[in-house]
Amino acid sequence: MKLNDLASVGGEPLDYQKVTFDYVHHADQDAATPVRHPVVVVGAGPVGLALAIDLAQHQIPVVLLDNDNTLSSGSRAICFAKRTLEIFDRLGCGDRMVDKGVSWNLGKVFFKDEQVYEFNLQPEQGHERPAFINLQQYYVEGYLAERAAQLPLIDMRWNNKVSGVEQHGDYALLTVETPDGSYRLSAQYVAACDGARSSLRQQLGQESKGRVFRDRFLIADVKLKLDYPAERWFWFDPAFHPNQSVLLHSQPDNVWRIDFQLGWDADPEEEKKPENIVPRVKALLADSPFKDAGFELEWASVYTFACLRMDAFRHERVLFAGDSAHGVSPFGARGANSGVQDAENMAWKLAAVLRAEAPDALLDSYASEREYAADENIRNSTRATDFITPKSEVSRLFRDAVLQLSKSQPFARTLVNSGRLSVPATLYGSALNTPDRDAFEGRMVPGAAAADAPIVDADSRSRWLLRALSPTEFTALVFGEGEAAERSLRALADTDLPLKMLRLPLDPSHDLAARRYDARPGTVFLLRPDQHVCARWRQPTTQDIREAYDRALAKA
C-alpha cells in the first residue's frame, strides 16, 4: 500500500496493525548532488505525523522519513488529553479520534479493596472535548496517516533510515539508507521525532539524562465485554495483586488495558507468557460479576521507564521533539501528549522562519518553551512514580496513611498521586509573552493555552471558540460592543498585520467565554497560531499590538 491509498479508503475500517506501506524509489536518490528541502522530519509516529501535517497546513513542503513501513502494533500510548484532541481538531482529524475513542473524565482510587475517593478531571461544563479519550496508538497513527495522505505537500518515504547527519552553516546534510542503497539529502531544518532510541541524537553525540526507575510493569490488553463505566481505576495494594499497584482502562473494541506492577526482580520474558498473565487477569475479575466471563489476550509487554531529557532540544539545524527529546513514566499520560504539543509549538515557528516572517532566533524559543514543559512533566511524573512505588518502608507507611485518610479527609486527597494527568504547560517565562500592563483575573495569563467555550457566530450558529480561531495565523479576540470595542477593533485594523479578528459580544450566549477570559468591553487577547495567549489588554493601542506581535515572533 502507498500512503496516498489511505486517502481513498473513505472511512472504511482498516486493521492498522497489519497495514504495510510500499518502499518507493525517489528521484532524490538519483540526483547528482543532494536535493535541498525546507524541512525533513525523521520518524512517522504520532509526533512526526502531527508535525508534518501542521507544516503542510502552513503551506511548507515537508519530507517525512521513517525507517520502517508499518504503523504501531499494540495499544502503547492510549490516553490522549483534551489539549491534544484540540490540536488534532486543528489538524483535521480530531472528530475521528473522539468518535472512535472512549471518552472519560472520572477517575477512582482504591486502597486494598475499598474505594477511597474519586476525582473529576473536567468538572465544569462548556468544553467541546472531554478531559481524555482512550484510543490505541495504532488508531491515532492510522488517522494521522490518512490525514497526511490528503496533503500533497507531504512527501512520505518508508524504509528510509537516517544513518548520518552533518551540520553546515545554513543546512544539515543527511545520509539515508534504503533498500536501493544510500543517498544524501539536504534540509534547511531537520526535526528529530525518531523516538526514545533516537539515532539522530546518537549521531550528534547527544544523550538524555535523568533517573531510571528500578521497577517493572506488565501491560496486558485483554479483549473482554465488561459492563464497567468508562473511568480510570487505580488500585494500591489490592488483595488480587498484593503489595503492588494495578491500573485499569477501557479502550475501543471491548479491549481493556491492565497495568500490573511486578517489581524489579520480575523476569520480563516469563511475565509476558499467557500462562502467567491469565491468572492475574482472573484474580482481578474474581470478585466482580464477570468472574466467569471469557477473555482473550490481545497484546502484552513488560516495561521499565525513566524520567529524562536532553540538555537542549535544539542543536543548530536539528530540533528534537517527543521521546527523542524527553521521556517520562506512563503515569499521567504525559509522553505522547507532550510530544504532540512539541510538534505544534515547532510547526508554526518553522513556518514563520522559512517564510522569512521571523528570525531564526524564534526557533530558540521552541527549545526553551518545550524544555520548560518537559521539566514540568518530568517533575510530575517522578512524584507520581515515587508515590506509586515507594522505595523504603517509611515511604510506604506514609503512602498508606495518606490513602487511608483520603477516604474522609479532603486535604489527604491532594497528596494521593496515582499520576497527575496531562495538562498543557503554561509558558509563564516565555520571551514571546508580553507582560501584563492591566489587571486580569483567571487562568488565561500570557503563556496559557486558550480555553474553549461555546460561542455563536455571525450567522447565529452555535460553535466552539477554539474551532473559530485561525489554524495557521495569529488571532485577536475582541470582547464586547460599543465604543470601547470599536476602539480596539480600529487599533487592530490599523496595524495592517495578518491577524484574524474574532469578535465576541458580552451577552448571555458568551457569558462563559467572558468569565474564562475575564473580559470587559474592549478587552483584547492576542493568540499565537498554537493557540497560546501571548498578550492581553483592556484597551490596546496600535503600537501595543504591533510590539506584542513582533515580540511573539522573536523580532523584539
C-alpha positions in Angstrom: 0.0 0.0 0.0 1.1 3.6 -0.7 0.3 6.4 1.7 -1.9 8.0 -0.9 -4.1 4.9 -1.0 -5.2 5.8 2.5 -6.8 8.9 1.1 -9.2 6.8 -0.9 -10.2 4.5 1.9 -13.2 6.7 2.6 -13.8 5.8 6.2 -13.7 2.0 5.6 -12.4 0.2 8.6 -8.7 -0.9 8.4 -6.6 -3.1 10.6 -3.9 -0.5 11.1 -1.7 -3.1 12.8 -1.5 -5.1 9.6 -1.0 -2.2 7.1 2.3 -2.2 5.3 3.5 0.6 3.1 5.5 0.1 -0.1 9.0 1.3 -0.4 9.2 3.6 -3.4 12.4 4.7 -5.1 12.5 8.5 -5.1 14.1 10.8 -7.7 16.2 12.4 -5.0 18.2 9.1 -4.8 19.4 9.6 -8.4 20.4 13.3 -8.1 24.0 14.2 -8.8 24.1 16.5 -5.7 21.9 16.3 -2.6 18.5 17.9 -3.1 17.7 20.7 -0.7 14.3 20.7 1.2 12.9 23.2 3.6 12.2 20.6 6.4 12.9 16.9 6.8 11.0 15.2 9.6 12.6 11.9 10.8 10.1 9.5 12.4 6.5 8.8 11.4 5.0 8.1 14.8 2.3 10.4 16.3 4.7 13.3 16.8 6.3 13.2 13.3 3.0 12.7 11.6 1.4 15.6 13.6 4.4 17.9 12.7 4.3 17.0 9.0 0.5 17.7 8.8 0.9 21.0 10.7 3.7 22.2 8.4 1.7 21.2 5.3 -1.2 23.2 6.6 1.2 26.1 6.9 2.0 25.5 3.2 5.5 24.3 4.0 6.7 21.3 1.9 8.0 18.5 4.2 9.8 15.3 3.6 8.8 12.6 6.2 11.3 9.7 6.6 10.6 6.5 8.5 13.0 3.6 8.9 10.1 1.1 8.9 7.0 0.6 6.7 4.3 -0.1 9.3 2.2 1.7 11.9 2.3 0.9 15.6 1.3 -2.5 16.9 -0.2 -3.0 20.3 -2.1 -0.3 22.2 1.1 1.5 23.5 0.0 5.1 24.2 -3.7 5.2 24.8 -4.6 8.2 26.9 -5.0 11.4 24.8 -5.7 14.6 26.7 -8.1 17.4 25.9 -5.4 19.7 24.7 -4.1 17.0 22.3 -7.6 16.5 21.0 -7.9 20.2 20.3 -4.6 20.0 18.4 -6.0 17.1 16.4 -9.1 19.2 15.7 -6.8 21.9 14.2 -5.0 19.2 12.1 -8.3 18.0 10.7 -8.7 14.6 12.4 -10.0 15.3 15.9 -13.5 14.1 15.2 -12.4 10.7 14.1 -10.3 10.3 17.2 -13.1 11.2 19.6 -15.7 9.2 17.7 -13.7 6.1 17.9 -12.1 6.7 21.4 -13.6 6.0 24.8 -14.2 9.4 26.4 -13.7 9.8 30.2 -13.4 12.4 32.9 -13.7 10.4 36.1 -11.0 8.5 38.0 -11.4 6.3 41.0 -8.7 5.4 43.5 -8.8 2.2 45.6 -6.7 1.2 48.6 -6.7 -2.6 49.1 -10.3 -3.5 48.2 -12.0 -0.2 49.2 -12.6 2.9 47.1 -11.1 5.8 48.9 -12.1 8.7 46.6 -12.8 9.7 43.1 -11.9 12.8 41.0 -13.3 14.5 38.0 -10.8 16.0 35.6 -13.3 18.2 33.9 -16.0 19.2 36.5 -17.0 22.3 34.6 -19.3 22.2 31.6 -18.8 24.2 28.4 -15.9 22.3 26.7 -16.2 20.6 23.3 -13.7 17.9 24.2 -13.6 15.5 27.2 -10.7 15.5 29.6 -9.3 12.3 28.0 -10.1 9.7 25.4 -8.6 6.2 25.4 -7.6 5.2 21.9 -5.0 2.7 20.9 -1.9 4.2 19.3 -2.4 2.3 16.1 -5.7 4.1 15.5 -4.1 7.5 16.3 -1.3 6.8 13.8 -3.7 5.5 11.2 -6.0 8.5 11.4 -3.0 10.9 11.2 -1.6 8.9 8.3 -4.9 9.2 6.5 -4.9 12.9 7.1 -1.3 13.2 5.8 -2.3 11.3 2.7 -4.7 14.1 1.9 -2.0 16.8 1.9 0.2 16.9 -1.3 2.9 18.9 0.4 3.9 15.8 2.5 6.5 13.6 0.8 6.3 10.3 2.8 9.2 7.9 2.3 9.1 4.5 4.0 12.1 2.3 4.6 14.3 5.4 4.6 16.7 5.2 7.6 18.8 8.2 8.5 22.3 6.8 9.2 24.3 10.1 9.4 23.9 13.8 9.9 26.3 16.7 9.2 25.7 20.2 10.4 26.6 23.1 8.0 26.0 26.8 8.3 22.6 27.1 6.8 21.6 23.5 6.3 22.0 19.9 7.6 23.1 17.0 5.4 21.5 13.6 6.0 22.7 10.2 4.8 19.7 7.9 4.2 19.8 4.1 3.9 17.2 2.5 1.7 16.7 -1.0 0.1 18.3 0.5 -3.0 21.3 1.8 -1.2 22.2 5.1 0.4 21.7 8.6 -0.8 22.1 12.1 0.7 19.5 14.7 1.4 19.9 18.4 2.4 17.5 20.3 4.6 17.3 23.8 6.0 15.9 22.2 9.2 15.6 18.7 10.5 13.0 17.6 13.1 14.1 14.5 15.0 10.9 12.7 16.0 12.5 9.3 16.0 11.7 8.1 19.5 13.4 7.2 22.7 16.2 5.4 20.9 16.8 8.3 18.6 19.5 7.6 16.1 19.8 11.3 15.3 20.5 12.0 18.9 23.3 9.4 18.9 24.7 10.7 15.6 25.1 14.2 17.1 26.8 12.8 20.2 23.9 13.8 22.5 22.2 11.9 25.2 19.2 12.1 27.5 20.0 12.4 31.2 17.8 11.7 34.2 16.6 9.0 36.5 15.9 5.3 35.7 13.3 3.6 38.0 14.1 0.1 39.2 10.6 -1.4 38.7 8.8 -3.4 36.0 5.2 -3.2 34.9 3.2 -5.6 32.7 0.8 -4.2 30.2 -2.0 -6.6 29.2 -4.5 -5.7 26.5 -7.5 -8.0 27.2 -10.5 -8.4 24.9 -13.4 -8.7 27.2 -17.0 -7.5 27.4 -17.2 -5.7 30.8 -20.1 -3.6 31.9 -17.8 -1.2 33.7 -18.1 2.6 33.2 -15.6 4.5 31.1 -13.4 5.5 34.1 -9.8 5.3 35.2 -9.5 2.8 38.1 -6.3 2.6 40.1 -5.7 0.1 42.9 -3.0 0.4 45.6 -2.1 -3.0 47.2 -5.3 -4.9 46.2 -6.0 -8.4 47.5 -5.8 -9.7 44.0 -2.3 -8.3 43.5 -0.9 -7.7 47.0 1.9 -5.2 47.7 1.7 -3.8 44.2 -0.5 -1.5 42.1 -2.9 -2.1 39.2 -4.4 0.3 36.6 -7.5 -0.4 34.6 -8.6 1.5 31.5 -11.3 0.9 28.9 -10.4 1.0 25.2 -12.4 0.8 22.0 -13.4 -2.7 20.5 -14.0 -4.2 24.0 -10.3 -4.1 24.8 -9.2 -3.3 28.4 -5.7 -2.1 29.3 -4.5 -3.5 32.6 -1.1 -2.4 34.0 0.2 -4.7 36.7 3.2 -3.6 38.8 5.6 -6.5 39.0 8.7 -5.3 40.9 12.3 -5.0 39.7 13.1 -8.8 40.1 10.4 -9.9 37.7 11.6 -11.8 34.6 10.2 -9.8 31.6 10.1 -12.8 29.3 8.4 -15.0 31.8 5.8 -12.4 32.7 4.8 -11.9 29.1 3.8 -15.6 28.7 0.0 -16.1 28.6 0.1 -18.8 31.3 1.4 -16.1 33.7 -0.9 -13.3 32.5 -4.2 -15.2 32.6 -4.1 -15.9 36.3 -3.5 -12.2 37.1 -6.5 -11.2 35.0 -8.7 -13.9 36.5 -7.7 -12.7 40.0 -8.7 -9.1 39.1 -12.1 -10.3 37.9 -12.7 -12.8 40.7 -14.7 -10.5 42.9 -16.7 -8.9 40.1 -19.9 -10.1 38.4 -17.7 -11.0 35.4 -15.5 -13.6 37.1 -16.8 -16.3 34.7 -16.5 -14.2 31.6 -14.3 -15.4 28.8 -11.5 -13.2 27.6 -8.6 -13.3 25.3 -5.2 -11.7 25.4 -4.6 -9.2 22.5 -1.2 -7.8 23.3 1.3 -7.8 26.2 4.5 -6.0 27.1 6.8 -5.6 30.1 8.4 -2.2 30.5 10.7 -0.2 32.7 10.8 3.5 32.5 12.9 6.6 33.2 12.3 10.3 33.6 15.0 12.1 31.5 15.6 14.7 28.8 18.3 16.1 26.6 20.1 19.2 27.9 18.9 21.2 24.9 16.2 20.4 22.3 17.9 22.5 19.6 21.2 21.7 18.1 21.9 24.2 15.3 19.7 22.9 12.3 18.3 19.9 14.2 15.4 20.2 16.6 14.3 17.3 18.8 10.6 16.5 19.7 8.7 13.8 21.6 10.5 10.8 23.1 13.7 11.7 21.2 14.0 14.8 23.4 12.4 13.7 26.7 11.0 10.6 28.4 8.6 10.2 31.4 6.9 7.3 33.2 3.5 6.4 31.8 1.7 7.6 35.0 -0.1 10.8 34.0 -0.2 10.1 30.2 2.4 12.8 29.6 4.5 11.1 26.9 2.6 11.2 23.7 0.6 14.2 24.8 3.6 16.3 25.4 5.2 15.1 22.1 2.2 16.3 20.1 2.4 19.6 21.9 6.1 19.8 21.0 5.1 19.3 17.3 2.5 22.1 17.5 5.0 24.5 19.1 7.6 23.8 16.5 5.4 23.8 13.4 4.3 27.4 13.3 7.7 28.7 14.3 9.4 26.7 11.5 6.8 28.1 9.1 7.4 31.7 10.1 11.2 31.4 9.8 11.0 29.6 6.4 8.7 32.3 5.1 11.1 35.0 6.4 8.4 36.4 8.7 10.6 35.8 11.8 14.3 35.4 12.5 16.0 32.1 13.1 16.0 33.0 16.8 12.3 32.2 17.0 13.4 28.5 16.9 15.4 29.0 20.1 12.1 29.7 21.8 10.8 26.3 20.7 13.7 24.8 22.7 13.3 27.0 25.8 9.5 26.6 25.9 9.4 22.9 25.4 12.3 22.3 27.8 10.3 24.1 30.4 7.3 21.9 29.6 9.4 18.8 29.8 10.8 19.7 33.2 7.2 20.2 34.4 6.2 16.8 33.0 9.2 15.1 34.5 8.6 16.6 37.9 5.0 15.4 38.0 5.9 12.0 36.6 8.7 11.5 39.1 6.5 12.4 42.0 3.8 10.0 40.8 6.2 7.2 40.4 7.7 7.8 43.9 4.2 7.6 45.4 3.1 4.5 43.4 6.4 2.6 44.0 7.7 3.6 47.5 11.4 2.7 47.9 11.5 2.4 51.7 9.3 1.1 54.5 8.9 4.7 55.8 7.8 5.9 52.3 5.3 3.0 52.2 3.9 3.8 55.6 3.4 7.4 54.6 1.7 6.5 51.4 -0.6 4.0 53.1 -1.5 6.5 55.8 -2.4 9.1 53.1 -4.6 6.7 51.3 -6.4 5.7 54.5 -7.0 9.3 55.4 -8.2 10.2 51.9 -11.4 8.4 52.5 -12.6 11.1 54.8 -10.1 14.0 54.7 -10.0 16.3 51.6 -6.5 17.5 52.4 -5.2 14.0 52.1 -6.6 13.6 48.6 -4.3 16.3 47.4 -1.4 14.1 48.5 -2.6 11.0 46.7 -0.7 10.6 43.4 -1.7 7.9 41.1 -0.4 10.0 38.2 -1.1 13.8 37.9 -2.7 13.6 34.5 -1.5 15.6 31.5 -2.4 19.3 31.1 -0.7 21.8 28.8 2.2 23.7 30.3 1.6 27.4 30.9 4.6 29.1 29.5 5.0 31.7 32.2 8.5 32.8 31.5 8.5 32.7 27.7 10.4 35.5 26.0 7.5 35.6 23.5 5.0 36.8 26.1 4.1 40.5 26.5 3.9 41.2 30.3 0.6 42.4 31.5 0.0 46.1 31.9 -3.6 45.8 33.0 -5.1 43.8 35.9 -6.8 40.5 35.0 -8.1 37.5 36.9 -8.3 33.9 35.9 -6.1 31.4 34.2 -5.7 33.0 30.7 -2.4 34.5 31.5 0.3 35.1 28.8 1.7 31.7 28.0 -1.5 29.8 28.7 -3.2 27.6 26.2 -6.5 29.2 25.2 -9.6 27.9 26.9 -12.5 26.7 24.9 -16.1 27.9 25.3 -19.4 27.9 23.4 -19.9 30.8 21.1 -22.5 32.0 18.5 -21.1 33.1 15.1 -22.3 35.9 12.9 -24.9 33.6 11.3 -26.4 32.7 14.7 -24.9 29.2 14.6 -23.6 27.6 17.8 -19.9 26.9 17.6 -16.8 26.4 19.8 -14.3 29.1 20.4 -11.2 27.1 19.5 -12.7 26.0 16.2 -13.2 29.6 15.3 -9.5 30.5 15.7 -7.2 30.7 12.7 -5.4 27.3 12.3 -2.3 28.9 11.0 -2.2 32.6 11.9 -2.4 34.8 15.0 -5.9 35.5 16.2 -7.2 38.6 18.1 -10.2 38.0 20.4 -12.1 41.3 20.8 -14.8 41.3 23.5 -17.9 43.5 23.7 -19.8 46.0 21.8 -19.9 49.8 21.9 -17.2 52.4 21.8 -14.6 50.5 23.8 -14.8 47.5 21.5 -14.8 49.7 18.4 -11.6 51.5 19.6 -9.9 48.1 20.0 -11.1 47.0 16.5 -9.7 50.2 15.0 -6.4 49.7 16.7 -6.2 46.1 15.4 -7.1 47.2 11.8 -4.5 50.0 11.8 -1.7 47.5 12.5 -2.0 46.1 8.9 -0.9 42.7 10.4 -2.1 39.3 9.1 -4.4 38.7 12.1 -7.8 37.0 12.2 -10.1 39.1 14.3 -12.8 37.3 16.2 -15.4 39.5 18.0 -17.3 38.1 21.0 -20.3 40.1 22.3 -20.7 40.3 26.1 -24.2 38.7 26.1 -25.7 35.6 27.7 -24.6 33.4 24.8 -20.9 34.3 25.5 -21.1 34.5 29.3 -18.8 31.5 29.8 -16.2 32.8 27.4 -16.3 36.2 29.1 -15.8 34.6 32.5 -12.9 32.4 31.4 -11.1 35.4 29.8 -12.2 37.9 32.5 -13.5 40.1 29.6 -14.8 43.6 29.7 -15.9 45.8 26.7 -12.8 46.4 24.6 -10.7 43.6 26.1 -8.3 42.0 23.5 -6.4 38.7 23.7 -3.7 38.0 21.1 -3.3 34.3 20.5 -0.4 32.6 18.7 -1.0 30.1 15.9 -0.6 27.3 18.5 -3.5 28.9 20.5 -1.3 30.1 23.4 -2.0 33.6 24.8 0.9 35.9 24.0 -0.7 39.3 25.1 -3.8 40.8 26.6 -5.1 44.3 27.2 -8.2 46.1 28.4 -7.8 48.7 25.7 -4.7 48.3 23.4 -3.2 50.9 21.1 -2.0 50.0 17.6 1.6 50.3 18.9 0.8 47.9 21.7 -0.4 45.3 19.3 2.5 45.7 16.8 5.0 45.4 19.6 3.4 42.3 21.0 3.2 40.7 17.6 6.9 41.4 16.9 7.8 40.0 20.4 5.8 36.8 19.7 7.9 36.3 16.6 11.2 37.0 18.4 11.7 40.2 16.5 11.7 42.4 19.6 
